[in-house]
């Protein structure tokens, strides 16, 4: 039974033979290993092109910005999984990544799609960023959806990671249509919903990376790659200084039982 598209049986990423491995047209051993940093290699793998120095710089900054933020749900899931199955590091990493959805980490992808849509609409309709932002916010509110990339339970005065990434993009001369739309949304929020909200890191990441030329479809990969590094760090600590069962016990003590 044929399912899905069947007429493009090709890949352009990697091939190998008895003597070599070729990745995106480069010999892995002579042109990549020992010569290319991992952030540039990541960009090459995703886009098929080597990043410019500015693209590499901003991708590197973004990966550093989103990798670690303490005992967030993905980390808790990973550490508790390792506590229960210390032989299954891959399962613990997977447990952490599986929790990267539209609220945590994956919200950068949701935000990026929203900003890109508004940028396209502003251009197609010949309206200002403010008007496009207002229409977009109203559409979200009509569906009782949050405005992606705004608000933070801890950094209520402004997410320092977001501010730094935007500052770096501006310093590098990369701030373009998506960062402009991000700021238009920020400036429109008080009028649209009656209060201001700070830009969070998952708002800054897509705006900066899209303006830098990273593909929209791969935005979630930024957060997944960064958080994988963090998870490995937490799992190494869990193997030496375990807190997984402590967190499990704290949850059991904190949550009251209520009979149906």
TIGUSE-237254 format. One record per residue (C-alpha): z, x, y. Coordinates in steps of 0.5 Angstrom, whole numbers, padded with zeros to 4 digits, always signed. Each point is the difference from the previous one (the first is absolute). Layout:
% residues N
ZXY ...
% end
This chain:
% residues 260
+0000+0000+0000 -0002+0003+0007 +0005-0001+0005 -0001+0002+0007 -0005+0005+0003 -0004+0004-0005 -0006+0003+0004 +0004+0006+0003 +0002+0005-0006 +0001+0006+0004 +0006+0004+0003 -0001+0006+0006 +0007+0003-0001 +0001+0004-0006 -0004+0003-0006 +0001+0006-0004 -0003+0004-0005 +0002+0006-0005 +0000+0005+0006 +0002-0004+0006 +0003-0006+0003 -0004-0003+0006 +0004-0004+0005 -0004-0004+0006 -0005+0006-0001 +0005+0006+0001 +0001+0004-0006 +0008-0001-0001 +0002+0007-0002 -0004+0004+0005 -0001-0005+0006 +0007-0004-0001 +0005+0003-0003 +0004+0005+0004 -0005-0002+0006 +0002-0007+0002 +0006-0003+0002 +0002-0006-0004 +0000-0005+0006 -0008+0002+0001 -0001+0000-0007 +0003-0008+0000 -0005-0001+0006 -0006+0003-0004 +0002-0004-0006 +0000-0007+0004 -0005+0001+0005 -0005+0005-0004 +0000+0004+0007 +0004+0006+0002 +0005-0002+0006 +0000+0003+0007 +0006+0004+0002 +0002-0006+0004 -0001-0005-0006 +0004+0005-0005 +0006+0000+0005 +0000-0007+0001 +0000-0002-0007 +0005+0006-0001 +0005-0003+0005 -0001-0007-0003 +0002+0002-0007 +0006+0003+0003 +0002-0006+0004 +0000-0005-0006 +0002+0004-0006 +0007-0001+0001 +0005-0005+0003 +0006+0000-0004 +0002-0004-0006 -0005-0005+0002 -0002-0006-0006 -0005+0005-0003 +0005+0006-0001 +0005-0005-0002 -0005-0003-0005 -0002+0007-0003 +0007+0003+0000 +0003-0006-0004 -0006+0001-0005 +0001+0007-0001 +0008-0001-0001 -0002-0005-0005 -0006+0004-0003 +0001+0007+0001 -0005+0003-0004 -0005-0004+0004 -0002+0003+0006 -0007-0003+0001 +0003-0007-0001 +0005+0001+0005 -0005+0002+0005 -0004-0006-0002 +0006-0004+0001 +0001+0002+0007 -0008+0000+0002 +0000-0007-0003 +0004-0003+0005 -0004+0003+0006 -0003-0007+0002 -0001-0004+0006 +0007+0001+0003 +0001+0007-0001 -0005+0005+0000 -0006-0004-0001 +0001-0003+0006 -0004+0006+0003 -0006-0003-0003 +0001-0007+0002 +0001+0002+0007 -0006+0004+0000 -0004-0005-0002 +0003-0005+0005 -0002+0005+0006 -0007+0002-0003 -0001-0008+0000 +0002+0000+0007 -0004+0006+0002 -0006-0003-0003 +0001-0007+0003 +0001+0003+0007 -0007+0003+0000 -0003-0005-0003 +0002-0006+0004 +0000+0005+0007 +0008-0002+0001 +0005+0005+0002 +0005+0003-0005 +0006-0004+0003 -0004-0007-0001 -0002+0003-0007 +0007+0001-0001 +0003-0006+0002 -0005-0004-0004 +0002+0004-0006 +0007-0001+0001 +0000-0007+0001 -0004-0001-0007 +0005+0004-0004 +0006-0004+0003 -0004-0006-0001 +0000+0002-0008 +0008+0002+0001 -0002+0007-0001 +0003+0006+0003 -0004+0005+0005 -0001+0006-0004 +0002+0007+0002 +0005-0003+0005 +0008+0000+0000 +0005+0004-0004 +0007-0002-0003 +0003+0007+0002 -0005+0003+0005 +0001-0006+0005 -0001+0004+0006 -0007+0003-0002 -0001+0003-0007 +0000+0008+0002 -0005+0001-0006 -0005-0005+0003 +0001+0003+0007 -0001+0007-0002 -0007-0001-0004 -0003-0004+0006 +0002+0006+0004 -0003+0005-0004 -0006-0004+0000 -0001-0001+0007 +0002+0008+0001 -0006+0001-0005 -0005-0004+0004 -0001-0005-0006 +0004-0006+0003 -0006-0006+0000 -0001-0007-0002 +0005-0001-0005 +0006+0003+0004 -0003-0004+0006 +0000-0006-0004 +0007+0002-0003 +0003+0000+0008 -0004-0006+0002 +0004-0004-0006 +0007+0003+0002 -0001-0002+0007 -0003-0007-0001 +0006-0001-0005 +0005-0002+0005 -0005-0005+0003 -0002-0003-0007 +0007+0000-0004 +0005+0000+0006 +0003+0007-0001 -0002+0007-0001 -0001+0004-0007 +0000+0008-0001 -0006+0003-0003 +0002+0002-0007 -0002+0006-0004 -0005-0005-0004 -0003-0002+0006 -0001+0007+0003 -0003+0003-0007 -0006-0005+0000 -0002+0001+0007 +0001+0007+0000 -0004+0001-0007 -0005-0005+0002 -0002+0004+0007 +0000+0006-0004 -0005-0002-0004 +0003-0002-0007 -0002-0006-0004 +0003-0006+0001 -0001-0002-0008 +0005+0006-0001 +0005-0001+0005 +0005-0002-0006 -0001+0007-0003 +0003+0004+0006 +0007-0004-0001 -0001+0001-0008 -0001+0007+0000 +0005+0002+0005 +0006-0005-0004 -0002+0004-0006 +0002+0006+0002 +0007-0003+0003 +0001-0003-0007 -0001+0006-0004 +0005+0003+0005 +0005-0006-0001 -0001+0001-0008 +0002+0007+0000 +0006-0001+0004 +0002-0006-0005 -0001+0004-0006 +0005+0005+0003 +0005-0005+0004 -0001-0007-0002 +0001-0006+0004 -0005-0005-0004 +0006-0003-0004 +0004+0000+0007 -0005-0004+0003 -0001-0005-0006 +0008-0001+0000 +0000-0001+0008 -0005-0005-0001 +0004-0004-0005 +0006+0001+0004 -0003-0003+0006 -0004-0006-0002 +0004-0006-0002 -0002-0004-0006 -0001-0007+0001 -0001-0005-0005 -0006-0005+0000 
% end
